[in-house]
Amino acid sequence: MSKQVNGRIVEKKVTDKFCWLAFFFTAFYAMFSKKYRTRGFISKTFVVLLILVLINLGLSYLFDDTDWIWDLIEGVYFGMMFNTWYYHQLIKNGYQEDRDNRSLEFE
């Protein structure tokens, strides 16, 4: 992914693999990682985290002793979707996919 900013080309690389650090640290990984710094991405991940935590609280209230299951599902979801959210945020911010180095097939 690349974008021209102030006369120079800025390149960002997005992988299509499971993001283990996002699995363990959820939205906080986006906040503390320099790799994922782009306008709007941190707020997007925290909104998703807030929604997932609210769902987690509701399900934990309804089903006793299942907190670890919902935490695990939340982490897996974050790990699977993290790079996809980043890819879509880059497109929203004006980045274009490099046609000669096209390694991802996101929908």
C-alpha positions in Angstrom: 0.0 0.0 0.0 1.4 3.4 -0.9 0.4 7.0 -0.8 2.1 10.2 -1.8 2.4 12.7 1.1 4.2 16.1 0.6 6.1 14.9 -2.5 7.3 11.6 -1.1 5.8 8.1 -1.2 4.8 6.6 2.1 4.5 2.8 2.0 2.7 0.5 4.5 2.8 -3.2 4.4 -0.2 -5.3 5.4 0.0 -9.1 5.9 -2.9 -11.5 5.6 -1.7 -13.6 8.6 -3.3 -14.1 12.0 -2.0 -11.3 14.3 -0.9 -12.9 17.5 0.0 -9.6 19.2 -3.6 -8.4 18.5 -4.9 -11.6 19.9 -3.0 -11.1 23.2 -3.3 -7.2 23.5 -6.4 -6.4 21.5 -6.8 -2.7 20.7 -3.8 -1.7 22.9 -1.5 -3.3 20.3 -2.7 -0.7 17.8 -2.1 2.1 20.3 1.4 1.2 21.2 2.7 -0.2 17.9 4.4 2.2 15.4 3.6 -0.2 12.6 -0.2 0.4 12.8 -0.1 4.2 13.2 -2.5 5.7 10.7 -5.3 8.2 11.2 -8.5 6.7 12.6 -7.2 3.1 13.1 -6.8 3.4 16.9 -10.2 4.8 17.5 -11.7 2.1 15.2 -10.1 -0.7 17.2 -11.2 0.8 20.5 -14.8 1.1 19.3 -14.8 -2.6 18.3 -13.2 -3.5 21.7 -15.9 -1.6 23.5 -18.6 -3.4 21.6 -17.0 -6.8 22.2 -16.5 -6.1 26.0 -20.2 -5.1 26.3 -21.2 -8.3 24.5 -18.7 -10.2 26.7 -20.3 -8.7 29.9 -23.8 -9.6 28.8 -22.9 -13.2 27.9 -20.9 -13.6 31.1 -24.0 -12.4 33.1 -26.3 -14.8 31.2 -24.1 -17.8 31.4 -22.2 -18.4 34.7 -18.5 -19.5 34.6 -18.1 -18.9 30.9 -15.9 -15.7 31.0 -12.9 -17.5 29.7 -14.8 -18.7 26.6 -15.9 -15.2 25.7 -12.5 -13.8 26.3 -10.9 -16.4 24.0 -13.5 -15.8 21.3 -12.9 -12.0 21.6 -9.1 -12.5 21.2 -9.5 -14.8 18.2 -11.8 -12.4 16.5 -9.3 -9.5 17.1 -6.4 -11.6 15.8 -8.2 -12.6 12.7 -9.7 -9.2 11.8 -6.9 -6.9 12.9 -5.0 -6.7 9.6 -8.2 -6.6 7.6 -9.3 -3.5 9.6 -5.9 -2.0 9.1 -6.1 -2.6 5.3 -9.5 -1.0 5.0 -8.5 2.0 7.1 -5.5 2.5 4.8 -7.7 2.5 1.8 -10.1 5.0 3.6 -7.0 7.2 4.3 -6.1 7.3 0.6 -3.5 4.6 0.3 -3.5 2.6 -2.9 -2.6 -1.0 -3.4 0.6 -1.7 -5.3 -0.4 -3.6 -8.4 3.1 -5.1 -9.0 3.4 -6.3 -5.4 -0.1 -7.6 -4.7 0.1 -10.1 -2.0 -3.3 -9.8 -0.4 -6.8 -10.6 -1.5 -9.1 -8.8 0.8 -12.8 -8.3 0.0 
